[in-house]
């Protein structure tokens, strides 16, 4: 029974297309989100540095 189900699943071209597509795109989506978070964090830090240079703190 299990062997028959596996043969039907792996032999199904539509299922294989879905599996291969998922394996291809999911890592790209994950990496893109991580890079976006890093980019947003870097932009925020750069903005803070630029604002700090416009308004220096008085060291007394």
Biopython code that builds the backbone (N, CA, C, O; Angstrom):
import numpy as np
from Bio.PDB.StructureBuilder import StructureBuilder

atoms = [
    (1, "UNK", "N", (0.827, -1.196, 0.000)),
    (1, "UNK", "CA", (0.000, 0.000, 0.000)),
    (1, "UNK", "C", (0.871, 1.259, 0.000)),
    (1, "UNK", "O", (0.659, 2.166, -0.806)),
    (2, "UNK", "N", (1.840, 1.310, 0.896)),
    (2, "UNK", "CA", (2.708, 2.487, 0.971)),
    (2, "UNK", "C", (3.539, 2.615, -0.303)),
    (2, "UNK", "O", (3.751, 3.718, -0.806)),
    (3, "UNK", "N", (4.001, 1.491, -0.814)),
    (3, "UNK", "CA", (4.788, 1.509, -2.047)),
    (3, "UNK", "C", (3.960, 2.054, -3.206)),
    (3, "UNK", "O", (4.475, 2.812, -4.028)),
    (4, "UNK", "N", (2.704, 1.685, -3.281)),
    (4, "UNK", "CA", (1.812, 2.168, -4.330)),
    (4, "UNK", "C", (1.598, 3.678, -4.210)),
    (4, "UNK", "O", (1.615, 4.394, -5.211)),
    (5, "UNK", "N", (1.398, 4.152, -2.990)),
    (5, "UNK", "CA", (1.198, 5.589, -2.778)),
    (5, "UNK", "C", (2.454, 6.364, -3.166)),
    (5, "UNK", "O", (2.362, 7.410, -3.808)),
    (6, "UNK", "N", (3.628, 5.858, -2.782)),
    (6, "UNK", "CA", (4.880, 6.525, -3.159)),
    (6, "UNK", "C", (5.071, 6.553, -4.671)),
    (6, "UNK", "O", (5.502, 7.566, -5.221)),
    (7, "UNK", "N", (4.756, 5.450, -5.346)),
    (7, "UNK", "CA", (4.892, 5.416, -6.803)),
    (7, "UNK", "C", (3.939, 6.408, -7.455)),
    (7, "UNK", "O", (4.312, 7.088, -8.411)),
    (8, "UNK", "N", (2.724, 6.495, -6.952)),
    (8, "UNK", "CA", (1.752, 7.435, -7.522)),
    (8, "UNK", "C", (2.167, 8.880, -7.265)),
    (8, "UNK", "O", (1.957, 9.751, -8.110)),
    (9, "UNK", "N", (2.750, 9.131, -6.108)),
    (9, "UNK", "CA", (3.155, 10.495, -5.765)),
    (9, "UNK", "C", (4.375, 10.913, -6.568)),
    (9, "UNK", "O", (4.353, 11.956, -7.222)),
    (10, "UNK", "N", (5.442, 10.117, -6.533)),
    (10, "UNK", "CA", (6.670, 10.482, -7.225)),
    (10, "UNK", "C", (6.535, 10.375, -8.730)),
    (10, "UNK", "O", (7.278, 11.032, -9.459)),
    (11, "UNK", "N", (5.615, 9.570, -9.210)),
    (11, "UNK", "CA", (5.410, 9.432, -10.648)),
    (11, "UNK", "C", (4.511, 10.506, -11.225)),
    (11, "UNK", "O", (4.375, 10.615, -12.443)),
    (12, "UNK", "N", (3.889, 11.310, -10.351)),
    (12, "UNK", "CA", (2.973, 12.354, -10.796)),
    (12, "UNK", "C", (3.772, 13.586, -11.228)),
    (12, "UNK", "O", (4.450, 14.199, -10.404)),
    (13, "UNK", "N", (3.699, 13.953, -12.508)),
    (13, "UNK", "CA", (4.508, 15.083, -12.982)),
    (13, "UNK", "C", (4.110, 16.415, -12.345)),
    (13, "UNK", "O", (4.975, 17.256, -12.101)),
    (14, "UNK", "N", (2.848, 16.620, -12.076)),
    (14, "UNK", "CA", (2.417, 17.877, -11.461)),
    (14, "UNK", "C", (2.994, 17.989, -10.051)),
    (14, "UNK", "O", (3.478, 19.052, -9.661)),
    (15, "UNK", "N", (2.944, 16.905, -9.291)),
    (15, "UNK", "CA", (3.530, 16.911, -7.946)),
    (15, "UNK", "C", (5.014, 17.207, -8.008)),
    (15, "UNK", "O", (5.520, 17.985, -7.199)),
    (16, "UNK", "N", (5.715, 16.611, -8.941)),
    (16, "UNK", "CA", (7.151, 16.831, -9.060)),
    (16, "UNK", "C", (7.464, 18.276, -9.434)),
    (16, "UNK", "O", (8.436, 18.846, -8.938)),
    (17, "UNK", "N", (6.652, 18.876, -10.304)),
    (17, "UNK", "CA", (6.856, 20.280, -10.667)),
    (17, "UNK", "C", (6.695, 21.162, -9.429)),
    (17, "UNK", "O", (7.484, 22.080, -9.208)),
    (18, "UNK", "N", (5.668, 20.877, -8.625)),
    (18, "UNK", "CA", (5.433, 21.665, -7.409)),
    (18, "UNK", "C", (6.596, 21.501, -6.432)),
    (18, "UNK", "O", (7.055, 22.485, -5.851)),
    (19, "UNK", "N", (7.066, 20.297, -6.248)),
    (19, "UNK", "CA", (8.170, 20.047, -5.313)),
    (19, "UNK", "C", (9.451, 20.737, -5.779)),
    (19, "UNK", "O", (10.124, 21.392, -4.984)),
    (20, "UNK", "N", (9.784, 20.599, -7.037)),
    (20, "UNK", "CA", (11.006, 21.214, -7.562)),
    (20, "UNK", "C", (10.912, 22.733, -7.488)),
    (20, "UNK", "O", (11.891, 23.399, -7.150)),
    (21, "UNK", "N", (9.743, 23.283, -7.801)),
    (21, "UNK", "CA", (9.543, 24.734, -7.713)),
    (21, "UNK", "C", (9.699, 25.212, -6.279)),
    (21, "UNK", "O", (10.327, 26.242, -6.035)),
    (22, "UNK", "N", (9.139, 24.482, -5.333)),
    (22, "UNK", "CA", (9.254, 24.867, -3.922)),
    (22, "UNK", "C", (10.704, 24.822, -3.471)),
    (22, "UNK", "O", (11.172, 25.729, -2.784)),
    (23, "UNK", "N", (11.418, 23.768, -3.854)),
    (23, "UNK", "CA", (12.830, 23.645, -3.473)),
    (23, "UNK", "C", (13.654, 24.772, -4.100)),
    (23, "UNK", "O", (14.643, 25.218, -3.517)),
    (24, "UNK", "N", (13.251, 25.229, -5.277)),
    (24, "UNK", "CA", (13.991, 26.270, -5.984)),
    (24, "UNK", "C", (13.737, 27.652, -5.375)),
    (24, "UNK", "O", (14.676, 28.430, -5.207)),
    (25, "UNK", "N", (12.476, 27.968, -5.042)),
    (25, "UNK", "CA", (12.122, 29.329, -4.649)),
    (25, "UNK", "C", (12.163, 29.603, -3.151)),
    (25, "UNK", "O", (12.448, 30.736, -2.763)),
    (26, "UNK", "N", (11.899, 28.647, -2.307)),
    (26, "UNK", "CA", (11.826, 28.897, -0.866)),
    (26, "UNK", "C", (13.150, 29.430, -0.305)),
    (26, "UNK", "O", (13.115, 30.396, 0.457)),
    (27, "UNK", "N", (14.308, 28.861, -0.634)),
    (27, "UNK", "CA", (15.550, 29.444, -0.116)),
    (27, "UNK", "C", (15.763, 30.887, -0.589)),
    (27, "UNK", "O", (16.262, 31.719, 0.169)),
    (28, "UNK", "N", (15.394, 31.182, -1.818)),
    (28, "UNK", "CA", (15.527, 32.545, -2.330)),
    (28, "UNK", "C", (14.663, 33.528, -1.568)),
    (28, "UNK", "O", (15.087, 34.650, -1.288)),
    (29, "UNK", "N", (13.451, 33.109, -1.230)),
    (29, "UNK", "CA", (12.543, 33.970, -0.476)),
    (29, "UNK", "C", (13.101, 34.225, 0.914)),
    (29, "UNK", "O", (13.078, 35.360, 1.392)),
    (30, "UNK", "N", (13.600, 33.190, 1.565)),
    (30, "UNK", "CA", (14.155, 33.330, 2.916)),
    (30, "UNK", "C", (15.366, 34.254, 2.895)),
    (30, "UNK", "O", (15.477, 35.147, 3.735)),
    (31, "UNK", "N", (16.269, 34.050, 1.948)),
    (31, "UNK", "CA", (17.471, 34.875, 1.867)),
    (31, "UNK", "C", (17.106, 36.322, 1.567)),
    (31, "UNK", "O", (17.695, 37.241, 2.136)),
    (32, "UNK", "N", (16.134, 36.532, 0.671)),
    (32, "UNK", "CA", (15.723, 37.893, 0.341)),
    (32, "UNK", "C", (15.192, 38.620, 1.566)),
    (32, "UNK", "O", (15.503, 39.793, 1.770)),
    (33, "UNK", "N", (14.404, 37.947, 2.377)),
    (33, "UNK", "CA", (13.866, 38.587, 3.588)),
    (33, "UNK", "C", (14.967, 38.925, 4.578)),
    (33, "UNK", "O", (14.936, 39.987, 5.199)),
    (34, "UNK", "N", (15.943, 38.033, 4.732)),
    (34, "UNK", "CA", (17.060, 38.323, 5.631)),
    (34, "UNK", "C", (17.856, 39.532, 5.149)),
    (34, "UNK", "O", (18.232, 40.389, 5.949)),
    (35, "UNK", "N", (18.113, 39.603, 3.848)),
    (35, "UNK", "CA", (18.863, 40.719, 3.284)),
    (35, "UNK", "C", (18.071, 42.017, 3.442)),
    (35, "UNK", "O", (18.653, 43.059, 3.744)),
    (36, "UNK", "N", (16.751, 41.969, 3.244)),
    (36, "UNK", "CA", (15.917, 43.160, 3.421)),
    (36, "UNK", "C", (16.002, 43.681, 4.846)),
    (36, "UNK", "O", (16.121, 44.887, 5.060)),
    (37, "UNK", "N", (15.942, 42.778, 5.827)),
    (37, "UNK", "CA", (16.040, 43.197, 7.227)),
    (37, "UNK", "C", (17.382, 43.862, 7.501)),
    (37, "UNK", "O", (17.438, 44.893, 8.171)),
    (38, "UNK", "N", (18.464, 43.279, 6.989)),
    (38, "UNK", "CA", (19.784, 43.861, 7.184)),
    (38, "UNK", "C", (19.874, 45.231, 6.518)),
    (38, "UNK", "O", (20.456, 46.156, 7.084)),
    (39, "UNK", "N", (19.309, 45.368, 5.330)),
    (39, "UNK", "CA", (19.346, 46.629, 4.600)),
    (39, "UNK", "C", (18.572, 47.710, 5.347)),
    (39, "UNK", "O", (19.031, 48.849, 5.437)),
    (40, "UNK", "N", (17.415, 47.369, 5.878)),
    (40, "UNK", "CA", (16.616, 48.329, 6.638)),
    (40, "UNK", "C", (17.376, 48.768, 7.885)),
    (40, "UNK", "O", (17.389, 49.951, 8.226)),
    (41, "UNK", "N", (18.013, 47.805, 8.568)),
    (41, "UNK", "CA", (18.786, 48.131, 9.772)),
    (41, "UNK", "C", (19.947, 49.058, 9.430)),
    (41, "UNK", "O", (20.223, 50.012, 10.158)),
    (42, "UNK", "N", (20.636, 48.771, 8.303)),
    (42, "UNK", "CA", (21.767, 49.597, 7.894)),
    (42, "UNK", "C", (21.312, 51.001, 7.527)),
    (42, "UNK", "O", (21.979, 51.974, 7.879)),
    (43, "UNK", "N", (20.198, 51.126, 6.830)),
    (43, "UNK", "CA", (19.680, 52.443, 6.466)),
    (43, "UNK", "C", (19.323, 53.250, 7.708)),
    (43, "UNK", "O", (19.567, 54.456, 7.763)),
    (44, "UNK", "N", (18.749, 52.589, 8.697)),
    (44, "UNK", "CA", (18.386, 53.277, 9.936)),
    (44, "UNK", "C", (19.628, 53.787, 10.656)),
    (44, "UNK", "O", (19.644, 54.920, 11.137)),
    (45, "UNK", "N", (20.676, 52.954, 10.735)),
    (45, "UNK", "CA", (21.917, 53.381, 11.372)),
    (45, "UNK", "C", (22.573, 54.541, 10.626)),
    (45, "UNK", "O", (23.070, 55.480, 11.249)),
    (46, "UNK", "N", (22.575, 54.479, 9.286)),
    (46, "UNK", "CA", (23.140, 55.567, 8.491)),
    (46, "UNK", "C", (22.365, 56.866, 8.726)),
    (46, "UNK", "O", (22.960, 57.938, 8.836)),
    (47, "UNK", "N", (21.047, 56.765, 8.800)),
    (47, "UNK", "CA", (20.224, 57.943, 9.046)),
    (47, "UNK", "C", (20.528, 58.534, 10.426)),
    (47, "UNK", "O", (20.631, 59.751, 10.578)),
    (48, "UNK", "N", (20.670, 57.666, 11.423)),
    (48, "UNK", "CA", (20.993, 58.143, 12.766)),
    (48, "UNK", "C", (22.358, 58.841, 12.786)),
    (48, "UNK", "O", (22.520, 59.861, 13.455)),
    (49, "UNK", "N", (23.326, 58.301, 12.065)),
    (49, "UNK", "CA", (24.643, 58.922, 12.007)),
    (49, "UNK", "C", (24.573, 60.290, 11.336)),
    (49, "UNK", "O", (25.191, 61.243, 11.811)),
    (50, "UNK", "N", (23.831, 60.395, 10.243)),
    (50, "UNK", "CA", (23.715, 61.672, 9.553)),
    (50, "UNK", "C", (23.015, 62.710, 10.424)),
    (50, "UNK", "O", (23.423, 63.871, 10.449)),
    (51, "UNK", "N", (21.977, 62.309, 11.130)),
    (51, "UNK", "CA", (21.273, 63.229, 12.018)),
    (51, "UNK", "C", (22.186, 63.646, 13.161)),
    (51, "UNK", "O", (22.188, 64.816, 13.545)),
    (52, "UNK", "N", (22.960, 62.721, 13.713)),
    (52, "UNK", "CA", (23.879, 63.036, 14.807)),
    (52, "UNK", "C", (24.957, 64.011, 14.346)),
    (52, "UNK", "O", (25.410, 64.846, 15.129)),
    (53, "UNK", "N", (25.371, 63.914, 13.091)),
    (53, "UNK", "CA", (26.387, 64.851, 12.608)),
    (53, "UNK", "C", (25.812, 66.248, 12.438)),
    (53, "UNK", "O", (26.552, 67.226, 12.533)),
    (54, "UNK", "N", (24.524, 66.367, 12.191)),
    (54, "UNK", "CA", (23.898, 67.680, 12.075)),
    (54, "UNK", "C", (23.696, 68.332, 13.435)),
    (54, "UNK", "O", (23.762, 69.555, 13.558)),
    (55, "UNK", "N", (23.452, 67.527, 14.443)),
    (55, "UNK", "CA", (23.196, 68.031, 15.789)),
    (55, "UNK", "C", (24.202, 67.408, 16.764)),
    (55, "UNK", "O", (23.868, 66.481, 17.502)),
    (56, "UNK", "N", (25.431, 67.926, 16.759)),
    (56, "UNK", "CA", (26.440, 67.340, 17.657)),
    (56, "UNK", "C", (26.105, 67.623, 19.130)),
    (56, "UNK", "O", (25.522, 68.651, 19.474)),
    (57, "UNK", "N", (26.488, 66.689, 19.964)),
    (57, "UNK", "CA", (26.278, 66.862, 21.402)),
    (57, "UNK", "C", (27.386, 67.738, 21.972)),
    (57, "UNK", "O", (28.544, 67.643, 21.565)),
    (58, "UNK", "N", (27.019, 68.574, 22.904)),
    (58, "UNK", "CA", (28.018, 69.425, 23.544)),
    (58, "UNK", "C", (28.702, 68.649, 24.644)),
    (58, "UNK", "O", (28.048, 68.163, 25.567)),
    (59, "UNK", "N", (29.993, 68.531, 24.553)),
    (59, "UNK", "CA", (30.781, 67.805, 25.537)),
    (59, "UNK", "C", (31.294, 68.812, 26.560)),
    (59, "UNK", "O", (32.282, 69.494, 26.286)),
    (60, "UNK", "N", (30.676, 68.930, 27.708)),
    (60, "UNK", "CA", (31.102, 69.880, 28.744)),
    (60, "UNK", "C", (31.488, 69.181, 30.003)),
    (60, "UNK", "O", (31.871, 69.830, 30.976)),
]
sb = StructureBuilder()
sb.init_structure("model")
sb.init_model(0)
sb.init_chain("A")
sb.init_seg("    ")
for serial, (resi, resn, name, xyz) in enumerate(atoms, 1):
    if name == "N":
        sb.init_residue(resn, " ", resi, " ")
    sb.init_atom(name, np.array(xyz, "f"), 0.0, 1.0, " ", f" {name:<3s}", serial, name[0])
structure = sb.get_structure()
